[in-house]
Amino acid sequence: MKPIFSTPILIFLLVIIVGKQTAFAQFSSEFMSARPVGKKQGEITLMYSNIGASYEGDSEKYFDNLGLLAGIGISPLTEIRFRYDRLTFFGESDNYGLNTLMAGPKFSTKSGIFAAYLPIGFSFAEDSENSWQTDPTLLFSFPLGGRTLLNFTSSYRFGLEELEYIDEGLLALHLGLGIMVAESWIIRPEGGLIFLVGQSGNYYNFGLGISRKLGKGPTE
């Protein structure tokens, strides 16, 4: 299949996703639920996503994304989340890639059905300056039995350096499962769609996260 976009155009789209400023972003899923980890408890997740682009009815895989996500509970319903993502072109050497570091608080309701996550961080690449951004995220989790959750997340990423382009951000919608397979282990298959606001076409992803609970906090 003929690629939808040439490599230069893909890089161009990555650079301008928040409106004509240097702001790289990760395109993978969230891989977490709305439930809190619990005070003085934690969770660590290793994750992988394959990412493609869709335009005018055609689609093609373009990226691999590897990441690490960690959460530490500072109160019964509040935790701090840290995330690192490494995005590389599919089938290419990983000598060149895009990196994103994000951190911020996640606030959960007592029911564990809803949470708000407010990360701030920066993206960087070889021979490129850091680009500060934020990605406010809403999370919804619904039980599908004793050991499985259905998770839906929506987020809107935009740059912090030129706020006049806030309306040209990155809108992401993700749907996934959290499946408890052992006392402290959770499998997280998840996929989603990502839209460049004001642009045609979209990105899509599907991936898998594996979480390890640390301590005796709430389970999925």
BELJOUR-V560886 format. One record per residue. N is the residue number from 1. RES is the residue in one small letter. SS is DSSP state (hx for helix, st for strand, lp for the rest). OMEGA is omega in degrees with one decimal (999 if undefined). D_FIRST is the distance of its C-alpha to the first C-alpha in whole Angstrom. Layout:
# BELJOUR-V560886
N_RES_SS_OMEGA_D_FIRST ; N_RES_SS_OMEGA_D_FIRST
This chain:
# BELJOUR-V560886
1_m_lp_178.4_0 ; 2_k_lp_179.8_4 ; 3_p_lp_-179.7_6 ; 4_i_lp_179.9_9 ; 5_f_lp_171.2_12 ; 6_s_lp_-179.8_13 ; 7_t_hx_177.9_15 ; 8_p_hx_179.8_18 ; 9_i_hx_177.4_17 ; 10_l_hx_177.9_17 ; 11_i_hx_178.9_20 ; 12_f_hx_179.2_22 ; 13_l_hx_179.0_21 ; 14_l_hx_-177.1_22 ; 15_v_hx_-172.7_25 ; 16_i_lp_-172.4_26 ; 17_i_lp_176.6_25 ; 18_v_lp_170.6_29 ; 19_g_lp_169.7_30 ; 20_k_lp_173.3_30 ; 21_q_lp_-177.6_31 ; 22_t_lp_-177.6_30 ; 23_a_lp_177.6_29 ; 24_f_lp_-179.7_27 ; 25_a_lp_171.8_26 ; 26_q_lp_-174.9_25 ; 27_f_lp_-176.9_22 ; 28_s_lp_-179.0_23 ; 29_s_lp_-176.5_26 ; 30_e_lp_176.7_29 ; 31_f_lp_172.3_30 ; 32_m_lp_-179.0_34 ; 33_s_lp_176.9_36 ; 34_a_lp_-177.0_39 ; 35_r_lp_178.3_42 ; 36_p_lp_176.2_44 ; 37_v_lp_-179.4_44 ; 38_g_lp_-178.3_48 ; 39_k_lp_179.9_50 ; 40_k_lp_175.0_51 ; 41_q_lp_-178.2_48 ; 42_g_st_177.3_44 ; 43_e_st_176.8_40 ; 44_i_st_-174.4_38 ; 45_t_st_170.2_34 ; 46_l_st_-171.6_31 ; 47_m_st_176.1_28 ; 48_y_st_174.7_24 ; 49_s_st_165.6_21 ; 50_n_st_-167.5_17 ; 51_i_st_178.6_16 ; 52_g_st_177.6_13 ; 53_a_st_178.8_13 ; 54_s_st_-177.1_13 ; 55_y_st_177.0_13 ; 56_e_lp_174.9_14 ; 57_g_lp_177.3_12 ; 58_d_st_178.6_9 ; 59_s_st_-178.3_9 ; 60_e_st_175.4_8 ; 61_k_st_-177.6_11 ; 62_y_st_-170.1_12 ; 63_f_st_164.5_16 ; 64_d_st_178.9_19 ; 65_n_st_173.3_22 ; 66_l_st_-178.2_25 ; 67_g_st_177.9_29 ; 68_l_st_-178.5_32 ; 69_l_st_179.3_34 ; 70_a_st_177.4_38 ; 71_g_st_179.6_41 ; 72_i_st_-178.8_44 ; 73_g_st_178.4_47 ; 74_i_st_173.2_50 ; 75_s_st_-178.4_51 ; 76_p_lp_-175.8_51 ; 77_l_lp_-177.6_48 ; 78_t_st_176.7_47 ; 79_e_st_174.0_45 ; 80_i_st_-179.1_43 ; 81_r_st_176.3_39 ; 82_f_st_-176.7_38 ; 83_r_st_172.4_34 ; 84_y_st_176.6_32 ; 85_d_st_175.3_28 ; 86_r_st_-177.1_26 ; 87_l_st_178.9_22 ; 88_t_st_177.8_20 ; 89_f_st_-178.6_17 ; 90_f_lp_176.5_15 ; 91_g_lp_-179.5_15 ; 92_e_lp_175.1_17 ; 93_s_lp_179.7_21 ; 94_d_lp_176.2_23 ; 95_n_lp_176.8_26 ; 96_y_lp_179.3_24 ; 97_g_lp_179.1_24 ; 98_l_st_-177.1_25 ; 99_n_st_177.3_28 ; 100_t_st_173.8_30 ; 101_l_st_-179.0_34 ; 102_m_st_175.4_35 ; 103_a_st_178.6_38 ; 104_g_st_-178.5_40 ; 105_p_st_172.4_43 ; 106_k_st_-177.7_42 ; 107_f_st_-178.5_44 ; 108_s_st_171.0_44 ; 109_t_lp_-178.1_46 ; 110_k_lp_179.6_49 ; 111_s_lp_-176.6_47 ; 112_g_lp_-179.6_44 ; 113_i_lp_-175.4_42 ; 114_f_st_174.8_41 ; 115_a_st_174.0_41 ; 116_a_st_-178.5_40 ; 117_y_st_-172.1_38 ; 118_l_st_-178.0_39 ; 119_p_st_171.4_37 ; 120_i_st_179.3_38 ; 121_g_st_-178.2_36 ; 122_f_st_174.9_34 ; 123_s_st_-178.7_31 ; 124_f_st_176.9_31 ; 125_a_st_178.3_29 ; 126_e_lp_178.9_30 ; 127_d_lp_179.2_32 ; 128_s_lp_177.8_31 ; 129_e_lp_175.2_34 ; 130_n_lp_179.7_35 ; 131_s_st_-175.4_34 ; 132_w_st_-176.3_36 ; 133_q_st_175.4_34 ; 134_t_st_-174.3_35 ; 135_d_st_179.6_33 ; 136_p_st_-172.5_36 ; 137_t_st_172.6_35 ; 138_l_st_-177.7_36 ; 139_l_st_177.1_36 ; 140_f_st_-179.1_37 ; 141_s_st_-177.5_38 ; 142_f_st_-178.9_39 ; 143_p_st_175.6_40 ; 144_l_lp_-173.5_39 ; 145_g_lp_-173.6_42 ; 146_g_lp_-172.3_44 ; 147_r_lp_-176.4_41 ; 148_t_st_174.1_38 ; 149_l_st_167.8_37 ; 150_l_st_-175.4_34 ; 151_n_st_174.1_33 ; 152_f_st_178.2_32 ; 153_t_st_172.2_32 ; 154_s_st_-179.0_31 ; 155_s_st_179.4_31 ; 156_y_st_-177.0_31 ; 157_r_st_176.1_31 ; 158_f_st_-178.5_32 ; 159_g_st_-179.4_34 ; 160_l_lp_-174.8_37 ; 161_e_lp_178.0_38 ; 162_e_lp_-171.6_37 ; 163_l_hx_176.5_38 ; 164_e_hx_178.6_38 ; 165_y_hx_-177.9_34 ; 166_i_hx_-178.8_35 ; 167_d_hx_177.5_33 ; 168_e_hx_-175.8_30 ; 169_g_lp_-175.1_29 ; 170_l_st_-179.4_27 ; 171_l_st_-178.3_27 ; 172_a_st_176.6_26 ; 173_l_st_-175.9_27 ; 174_h_st_178.4_27 ; 175_l_st_-178.3_28 ; 176_g_st_-179.9_29 ; 177_l_st_167.7_31 ; 178_g_st_-173.2_34 ; 179_i_st_178.0_35 ; 180_m_st_-177.3_39 ; 181_v_lp_175.6_38 ; 182_a_lp_-175.0_42 ; 183_e_lp_-174.7_44 ; 184_s_lp_-175.5_43 ; 185_w_st_-179.5_39 ; 186_i_st_174.2_36 ; 187_i_st_-174.7_33 ; 188_r_st_168.9_30 ; 189_p_st_-175.6_27 ; 190_e_st_176.4_26 ; 191_g_st_-178.8_23 ; 192_g_st_177.7_23 ; 193_l_st_-179.6_21 ; 194_i_st_-175.7_22 ; 195_f_st_171.1_23 ; 196_l_st_-173.9_23 ; 197_v_lp_-179.2_26 ; 198_g_lp_179.9_26 ; 199_q_lp_174.9_23 ; 200_s_lp_178.2_20 ; 201_g_lp_179.5_17 ; 202_n_st_169.5_18 ; 203_y_st_175.5_17 ; 204_y_st_179.5_17 ; 205_n_st_168.7_19 ; 206_f_st_-176.7_20 ; 207_g_st_-177.5_23 ; 208_l_st_173.7_26 ; 209_g_st_175.6_29 ; 210_i_st_-175.8_32 ; 211_s_st_175.0_36 ; 212_r_st_175.9_39 ; 213_k_st_178.0_42 ; 214_l_st_-175.7_45 ; 215_g_lp_-174.9_48 ; 216_k_lp_-179.6_49 ; 217_g_lp_-179.8_48 ; 218_p_lp_177.5_46 ; 219_t_lp_177.3_44 ; 220_e_lp_999_41
